[in-house]
Amino acid sequence: MKIILAAKSVYPFHPFGGVQKYVYYYAKHLAKAGVDVEIVAPLDKGRPRTEYFEGIKYTLIYPSISSYLELPIGWLGVHWFGRQLAHYLKGKQFNVLHSFDMAGLYYLNVPNRKPVIAHIFSDNYLCNPISLMSYLSLFGFKPNDIKKAKIALSPFADLKTIAQYPAQYFFKTRPMYRYLAGCEQVFLEAECFREEAVHLFDLDPAKVHIAPVGVDLKYVRQRMEAAVLTKTQLGFSEQDLVLLTVNRLAADKGIDKIILALKIIQQCIPYAKLVIVGQGYQESELLSLITANNLTDHIRIVKNVREEDLYGYYRIADLYVCAFSYPGSSISTLEAMAAGLPVITTAQPWLVAGGGNGTLISDNHPSTIAQSVIALAKGDLKIKGAISSNIVKDYDWPIIVRRILGLTKLGAWL
């Protein structure tokens, strides 16, 4: 029984975020469930090769696209990788291709192909709103605006809309439609995205399944117990209220909004601090924003944090903030919940149902974030964090893998 996982970038070989870690943890727990797994991804900066990381086989093939995936031109890189993947898989012995984003698009044309699972996240099927007036953004001349907003572009759009967003339509939306129409199964990260995805791409609802983002609770517990980082090591007081966000420094993550929110929060809670764990193209912009608002002593940006060291930052935090510009899954929010933190989020309504463990906010405006932090800080954050710990038990990776193997046709294909 063998599954090929194909993705445009993967942990630990590329600059990583949630999707990259999803593929790694999914592969790890498939293997623990007795499935033979191989991850196929584009090159890093090395040459085509096979590597093993924690017992998982990684095959890295041409091209190398990680350096420009954040730019809109990254769509073209995904097409390039998809063609190379189809060539690599011809005649290869396996049972199922589980393809993230559009990596499996060209494999659909291979004669006598194996079944394909198309796994898309909300960020995958929505599109950067690049108009004809800002076409230079395709090549990254305006990187700070990349992914600040998204549009729900249908493959059945009218001519006026197509003319406004031709790059998205021809390089992403139409190919995504062919990909989703031709595959055997479509996986989404949460039930709340089903209606939109089915409507936009005219999907057969019977082949759409929910494969939630997960967290490895056993690993989190181990790393939390081993963590030794303290607030004072970051230059803060142990009495400070530490807010935390763990994300790529990209416009859609709303880090700039959290920074501006801290300025407001400190009017009521002067001992509030912020820790940002991540790196990305927005770093220089965020550093300038911090300096301009005289927040240098109150904010720490930490880069290049190893996975095993990440939980030290969850351990010292009091409250986790996710301020995405649009709804979407977040492994870091789950990690924060597993670490016993209350959460404020714009993006994952399924994780704060009822509000017992935090607050779902309607937008990522700084004042909205600030009001929520101030309100939560008046209550018992430990109690809300305990509720987070209880909710997140349903998102443990072994549970998710069993659900995927049992509730879809994946088990039959194997």
N, C-alpha and C positions, 0 to 999 in steps of 0.2 A: 504494500500500500504506500503510494508516494504522492505527495502534493508539491507542486512547484509554486512558490510565492514569488511574484514578479512586481517590483516597485521601482519608481524612478530614483529613489534614494533610500538608504537603509542605515540603521544604527549597527555597528559603530563606525562605518567607513566614510560616511558623509556628514557634513554639518546637519545636526539632527533636531527634530521637533517631534510633535506628537505622532504623526503618521509613521515616521521612521522607527520610533520606539514601539508602535503598535505591531509592525511587521516582526520585529525581533521577539517581543513577548508572545505573540501569537505562535510563531515558529517554535519557540522554546516549550510552550505548553502543549502544542500538537505532538512534539517529540516525546514529551512525558506521557502522553496518552497512547503512545505506541505507533505513531504515524511517522513514516520516513519523509523528511522535509528537506527541500533545497530552496534557498533564496537566490534569485537571479536579479541582478541590478547593474546599472551602468558603472563604469570604472570610477575609481577615485582618481588620484593623480598617478597611479601606477600603471602596470600593463595588465592585459587580460590574464586572469588566473583564478584558481580555486583556493579559498581559505576556509579554515574552520575556526569559529569563535564560540566558545562554551558549548562545543559539541554540535553546533549547527553548521551545515555546509553552505558557504556563500560562493556563488559563481559571478565574477565581475567581468562584464563584456563591454565592447565598444558601444556607444561613445562615452566620453567623460562630459557630463552636463551639469554637475552639481554647482559649478561656479556661477551659472546664470539661470538656475531654475526659478529664483525669486522674480526674475524679470519676465515680462510678458512673452518675450521671445523664447522662454523656456518651453512653451507649448511645442515649438518646432523640435526641440531636443527630445521631448517625450515621443514624438512621432518617429524620430530617428532611432531611438532606443527600441521602440515597438517593432520596427522592421528587423533589427538585429536579433531581438528576442525570438521572433517567428522563425528566423533562419536557424537559431541555436536549437530550438525545440523540435525541428523536423526530425522524425525518426527516433526521438528520445523516448525512453520507456518511463512513463509516469501515468497517474490516474486522473488528476485534476490540475488545471491551471487556475490558481487563485490570483487574480490580477488586480492591482491597486491603480487608481486613476485610470488612464487609458493604455496602460502598458500592454494589455492583451489584444488590442484592436487588430493588428495585422495577423496575429495567430489565427483569428477567426477564418481567414482565407486559406489556411493550410489544409490540403486534402486529408481526410481520415483523422482529423484533429480530435483531441480529448475534450471533455466538457470544460467550460470556462465559467468561473465565478467572477463577475465584475463587482469590485468593492469600491464604492464611491462615498466620499464624505461630502458634506454640504459645500465645503470649500472647493471640491473638485468640479461639481456640476454648475456652480454659479460662476460668473465671469467678471473679469476686471472691466470696468466701464470705460474703455479707451475709445474715444471718438476720433473721427477723421482729423479734428483740429489738434489732437495731441498724439499723432501717429509716431512721433519721434520716441514716445515712451516705450514703443516696442523694443527699442535698443537701449533702454535704461537711462535716458537723459534726464528723466524726472523721477529718480528712484524713490524719493520720500513720499510720493503719492501712490506708489504701487500697493494695490489691495486695500486702500483706505475705505473703499466701498465696493459693493458687488451688485450685479444685475442678474435677474432670473431670465435668461435669454432662451427662448424655445426654438427648436429646429423648425418650427412651423411659423416663425415670425413673419410679419408683413414686410414688404419691400422697403418701406421707410426705415424700419428698425434695422434690417439687414444692411442698408446703406450707411446707417449711423455706426454700426458695430461690425464691419465686415471681417476684421481679423478674428474676433471671437467666434463669429458665426461659422466661418469656413475652416478654421484650424482647431476649434474646440467643440462647439455646439453640434454641428453636423456629424463630425466623427464620433462624438460621444453618443449620439443617437444610434449610429450604426453599431457601435460597441454594445450598447445596452439592449438593442433589438436582437442582436445575434448571439448573445451569451445565453447560457442555460439558467443562471441565477444572478440576481442583483442583491447585494448586501448594502444596507444603510446603517448609520450609527445609532439612530433613535427613531422611535415611532412617529415623532412629530414632523419628520421630514418625508414620510411616506407619501402623503397626499400631494405635496408639491412636486416630488420627483416623478410620481406616476403621471401627473397632469402635464408637466413640461415635456416629458419624453414619450408620452402615450404608451406607458409600460403595461404589460399584463400583470395585474396585482398579485396573481398567484405565484409569480416567480420572484417577488420582492420579499426579502427577509431582513430581520433586524439582527445585526451583529454588533453589540455595544462595544464601546471602548472599555478596556479593562485595566485592572491594576493588580500587581502581584503582592497580595497582602502579607504573605510569609516573608518575602524579601523586604518589604517596607518595615515590618516589625524588627527584623534583624538589623537593618541599617539604622533605625531609630535608636535601638539599644546601644549600638556601637558609636553613635554620634557624640562628639565631644565639643563641638562649636558652641560658643557662648555669645551673648549680645555684646559683652564688653570687648571681645576680640574684634568686633566690627566697629568699635568706638562708640557704642551706645551704652546706656544704663540698663541694668536688669529690670528696672521699673518702667522702662519705655514701652509704649504700645507699638509693636513692630508689625507693619503690614508687609505682606509678601506677594510677589507675582513671579511666576516662572514661565517665561515665554521667549520666543524669538523676538528680537528688536525690529519689528516690522509694523507698518502703519495699521494693518488690520487688527493688531493685538491691543491697541488702545493704551500702550504704556505712557504715552504723552498725556493722556487724559488722567491717568492715576497720579502722575507727577503733579499736575495742576490741582487735582483734588486734594493732595496732601497740604498744599498751601492754604486751602480753605479749612481743612480739618484742624490744622494747628491753631486756628483762631479759637477753637473750643477745647482742643486737646493738644497743648503745646509740646507734650512729650511724645507725640506720634512720630514714628520714623517709617521709612520705606526701604525694603531690600528688593532689588530687581536682579533675578538670575537669568542670564541669557546673553545672546549676541546676535548681531545682524546689521543690515545696511542702515538702520536708523540710529545707530549708536552716536554719531557725531551730533546729529540733530537733538537727541535727548540730552546729551551732556551740555549743549548750549542752553537748552531749556532749563535745566537744573541750575546752571550758573546765573542765568538771567533772573531767576526767581529766588536767588539767595538761599538755595536749598542744599548746597554742597555738604554741609555738616549733618544733614538729616536724611540723605539718601545714599545708598551704596548700590552700584552696578557691579555685579560679579560675573565674570566670563570664564569659559573653559572649565566648568565644574564637572568633574567626573561623576558618572551615575552613582557610584558608591558613596560619594561625598555629598550628594544633593540633599540628603535627608537631614543633614545638620542644619540646613536653612529652614526646613519645615519645622524642625524641633524648636528653634528659637523664636519662631513667628507666633503671633497671637491671632492673626486673621488673614485669610487668603482673598485676593481680589483678582477676578478675571473680567476684563473690560473689552472683550472683542467687539468689533464694529457690527458684526452680524452673527446669528446663531451658529453654533458649531461645537463639536466635541472638544474635550480638553483633558488629556491625560494628567496634566499638572493639577487640575482641580480635583480629580480623583485621588491623586497622590496626597494632596493637602488634606482631603477628607480622611484618607487612611491614616494620616499622621495626627488626626484628632483636631483639625482646625475647622472653625465655622467659615463659611464662604459667602462672598458677595459676587454675583455673576450676572452678566448680560446674556449669556449664551447657552446655558444648559438647564432649561426649566425642569427637566426630568431628575435633576440632582438636588433640587431644593423644593420639591413639592411640599406644600404646606408651610414652608418657611421655618420649620423647627430647627434647621441647622444653619440658617443664614437668610439671605435675601436675594431674590431675583429682581434685578432692576431693568426698567424698560429701555434705557439707553445708556451710553457711556459718557454722557456729559459730565465734566468734573464736579459740578454741583450735585448731580444725582448720586455719584459715587460717594462724595463727601457726606451727604445727608445720611446715606445708608450706614457708613462707617460710624458716624457719631451716634446714630440710633442704636446700633448693635453694641457699641462699646459701653452703653449705659446698662446693659444686661450682663448676664453671666456667660462669658464666652466659653468657659469650660463645659457648661451644660450643652450648649449648642454644638461644640466640638464633639462631644460624646454621641450626639445624634448623628453627626456626620459619619463617625466610625461605624455606627450601626447600619446606616443606609448603604455604605460602600461595600458591605459584605456581599451584596447581590452582584457586584461587579468584579469579583475575584476571577482571575484568569482561568483557573480550572473549571469554574462554573460556566463561563462563556464558551470555552472550547467544547465542553459536553453539550451545551445547547446547540452550537453550530453543527456538531457531528450528528446530533440526534433529531433536530427539528427541520433540517433541510434534506435535500437529496444527496448531500455529500456522503453520508454513510452508505447509501446504495451504490454510488459510483465507486467507492473504495472496495 
